[in-house]
Amino acid sequence: MIELTEQQAQALEHPDAIPPRVMNPRTKEMFVLLRIDEYERLTEEEYDDSQWTSEERHALAWEAGKHAGWEEMDEYDDIPEKP
């Protein structure tokens, strides 16, 4: 178990604040301090952190394009012929 600094402990006392970040001085990796209930909620059985399938990536790209207004750009649907 790691003991918090006074500054980290004070930051955790404000539930509406952004979770405190800590850095490993050897690797410079950043970490976020979360309450155990928040961590457990994020890692429940329903949580899926597996690689996305190509269908999921395609659907996400299509949704992003739709929100950007690209659905009205039908002229870009056709692949131009090579000269």
Secondary structure, DSSP 8 states (H G I E B T S, - for coil): -----HHHHHHHT-TTS---EEE-TTT--EEE---HHHHHHHTSTT---S---HHHHHHHHHHHHHHTTGGG-GGGTS-----
